[in-house]
Amino acid sequence: MHIWKIIEGSLKRRFSDDSWERRWVQSKHKDDYGAFKLSHGKFYNDAVKDKGIQTSQDAKFYSRAASFPKFSNKGKTVVIQFTVKHEQNIDCGGGYLKVRPLCFKR
């Protein structure tokens, strides 16, 4: 579901088991963020391979952060891709990906 990949740096972020919780830091900006859970969701092809993190509570904000190794794309194009599957029947919502310099310590 959610994969990070930098071709030259061979960086991938998969959410196939509970180890993602050690790699992704929960924001402390607010104390009432919703909780993610590991799930293949309602619609999937392979129950194991299609696992990802899923929001578990309605009407909540969610926030997680992860760092990746420093890299250079000098003279090359960088493509950062993520996939979001909205399964809830909602009127207003969205998903955001922010890529920025490292600004937190583990």
Secondary structure, DSSP 8 states (H G I E B T S, - for coil): ----EETTTTEE---SSTTHHHHSEE--S-S----EEEE--SS-S-TTTT-EEEE-STT----EE--------TTS-----------S--SS--------S-----
